[in-house]
Amino acid sequence: MQHETEWKVRVDLTEDGALTKADATLDTGAACFRGHGAAHRAPGDKDVPAIGDEYAAGRALRDLGEQLLGTAERDVAAMGAAPEPRTSPMYGWAL
């Protein structure tokens, strides 16, 4: 069985002083997921908005990914099977 689909993720970023927030939204057609992330610039750091955006967006996308994995694991369990245990770090290397 061949299956193709396209999911689009939207990432909205807001900056207020030293705080950058990100909201990542994914609508799969069957469910909608929202991931959240934030970054705080230290008082002595240079004001480089792109760095705060990258940290906040990365954290929001990581949150979104964790939600998707949790949903998949629950769906597998609902079908009467157990998900495979994770044998390595989620991202392929230790953080």
N, C-alpha and C positions, 0 to 999 in steps of 0.2 A: 504494500500500500504506500503510495507516494503522497506526501503531505507538504504543502508549502503555505506559509503565511508570513505576514509582515507586521511587526509590532513597532510602534514609534514611541520613544520616550521623550518627554518634554522636561527640561530642567529650567526652573525659574530661580534667579539669584537676586538677593537684595542685600545691600550693604548699609549699615548704620554705624558710622564711626569705625571702631575697631572690630565690629562684629559683622560677619558675612553669613547669611543663611541661604540654604538651597532646598528646594522642593522638587523632587523628581516624580513624575507621574507617568504611569504606564496603564493604558486601557487595552486589554487583550480581546475585548469583545465579549468575553464571558465574565471578566472581573476587572476591577480597577485597583491599582496599587499605588500608594504614595510613600516615597522614601524621604527622609529628612536628614539634613546634615548642617553643621555649623563650623565656622572657623573664627578664632579670636586672635587678633594681632596683638602681640606683646607690646608694651609701651615703648620699648627701645627699638623695635623693628621699623624698617622703612615702610612707607605706605605704598605698597604695590598691590593694587586691587586684584590683578590676575592670579596672584598666589592664593589669596583668600578664596577666590572663585574656585580654583582647582581643588583646594582642600575641602571646601563645603560641598561642591558637586560630587567629588569622589566619595565622601562620606554618605551623601544622599543616595548615590547609586549603589554603594555597598549595602545600605539599609534595604533598598529595593531588592537587591539580589538575595539577601537573607530571607526576605518575605516570600519571594518566588520559590526558593528552595524549600522553605517550610510548607508552602502550599503543595508543592509536588510530593513531598514526603507524606503529607496527610492524604493526598489523593491515592498514592500507592497503597497506604495502609487501608484505606476505604475499599480497595479492590481485593483485600485479603492477603496482601503480600507485605513483607517488611522491606523498607529501603535498605540498601547496602550501607554498612557502617563506613564512615569516613576513615580512610587509612592514611591520609596525608592532609596537610594543611589545605584549607579551602582554596587558596590562591596559588598553590603550586610551590610555595616557599614559605618558610617561617617568617613571621612579621617581627 
